[in-house]
Amino acid sequence: MQRRWRICGRAVKPFNQAARHGTAGRTLRQILDEIKPEAAYFTTIDGRRGAILVVDLKEPSDMLRLAEPWLLSFNAIIEIQPVMTLQDMEKAGMDAIADRWK
């Protein structure tokens, strides 16, 4: 499993329009049901509505499956960033790498 943080900074106007038409919540639920994140957090990012999701990115082509619903529904700005657990860092040999670069 490769975990990724997925950050969606939604464009203000498209999301506001969806909210005013009563479709924003339903669309968010549909997207989350489709992509099945391990965790989802809603917050502000750079002063705009945003979401931080933990998802499993098994293949590079998964980026389309994860990003397109946000892009098409809300004209979102998408960033996909890799993250590691402590176990991932240990597996990578962080201590040995650090020793070589003292």
HURAVEN-V641899 format. One record per residue. SS is DSSP state (hx for helix, st for strand, lp for the rest). OMEGA is omega in radians with two decimals (* if undefined). NEAR is the number of other C-alpha atoms within 10 Angstrom. Layout:
# HURAVEN-V641899
ss:SS omega:OMEGA near:NEAR
ss:SS omega:OMEGA near:NEAR
This chain:
# HURAVEN-V641899
ss:lp omega:3.04 near:7
ss:lp omega:-3.14 near:14
ss:st omega:3.08 near:17
ss:st omega:2.91 near:21
ss:st omega:3.12 near:21
ss:st omega:-3.08 near:23
ss:st omega:3.12 near:22
ss:st omega:2.98 near:26
ss:st omega:-3.05 near:23
ss:lp omega:3.03 near:23
ss:lp omega:-3.01 near:16
ss:hx omega:-3.02 near:13
ss:hx omega:-3.13 near:11
ss:hx omega:3.14 near:16
ss:hx omega:3.10 near:18
ss:hx omega:3.12 near:15
ss:hx omega:3.12 near:13
ss:hx omega:3.12 near:16
ss:hx omega:-3.13 near:14
ss:hx omega:3.12 near:10
ss:lp omega:3.10 near:9
ss:lp omega:-3.10 near:11
ss:lp omega:-3.06 near:13
ss:hx omega:-3.12 near:18
ss:hx omega:3.13 near:11
ss:hx omega:3.13 near:12
ss:hx omega:3.08 near:17
ss:hx omega:3.14 near:15
ss:hx omega:-3.14 near:10
ss:hx omega:3.13 near:13
ss:hx omega:-3.12 near:18
ss:hx omega:3.08 near:16
ss:hx omega:-3.12 near:10
ss:hx omega:-3.03 near:12
ss:hx omega:3.05 near:16
ss:lp omega:3.13 near:15
ss:lp omega:3.05 near:18
ss:lp omega:3.08 near:11
ss:st omega:3.11 near:11
ss:st omega:3.13 near:15
ss:st omega:3.13 near:10
ss:st omega:-3.01 near:12
ss:st omega:2.96 near:13
ss:st omega:3.10 near:13
ss:st omega:-3.10 near:14
ss:lp omega:3.07 near:8
ss:lp omega:3.14 near:8
ss:st omega:3.07 near:13
ss:st omega:3.13 near:16
ss:st omega:3.09 near:20
ss:st omega:3.03 near:19
ss:st omega:-3.10 near:21
ss:st omega:3.01 near:22
ss:st omega:-3.10 near:22
ss:st omega:3.09 near:20
ss:st omega:3.13 near:18
ss:lp omega:-3.08 near:18
ss:lp omega:-3.09 near:12
ss:lp omega:3.08 near:8
ss:lp omega:-3.13 near:8
ss:lp omega:3.07 near:9
ss:hx omega:3.14 near:12
ss:hx omega:3.12 near:14
ss:hx omega:-3.13 near:10
ss:hx omega:-3.10 near:13
ss:hx omega:-3.02 near:22
ss:hx omega:-2.99 near:20
ss:hx omega:3.12 near:15
ss:hx omega:3.13 near:19
ss:hx omega:-3.14 near:19
ss:hx omega:-3.08 near:16
ss:hx omega:-3.08 near:10
ss:hx omega:-3.00 near:16
ss:hx omega:-3.09 near:23
ss:lp omega:-3.02 near:18
ss:lp omega:2.96 near:22
ss:st omega:-3.00 near:14
ss:st omega:2.96 near:19
ss:st omega:3.07 near:13
ss:st omega:-3.06 near:18
ss:st omega:3.08 near:11
ss:st omega:3.05 near:11
ss:lp omega:3.13 near:13
ss:lp omega:2.95 near:12
ss:lp omega:3.07 near:10
ss:hx omega:3.11 near:9
ss:hx omega:3.08 near:9
ss:hx omega:-3.14 near:12
ss:hx omega:3.11 near:12
ss:hx omega:3.13 near:12
ss:hx omega:3.14 near:10
ss:lp omega:3.14 near:11
ss:lp omega:-3.08 near:11
ss:hx omega:-3.12 near:12
ss:hx omega:3.13 near:11
ss:hx omega:3.11 near:10
ss:hx omega:3.13 near:10
ss:hx omega:3.12 near:9
ss:hx omega:-3.13 near:8
ss:hx omega:-3.05 near:7
ss:lp omega:3.11 near:6
ss:lp omega:* near:5
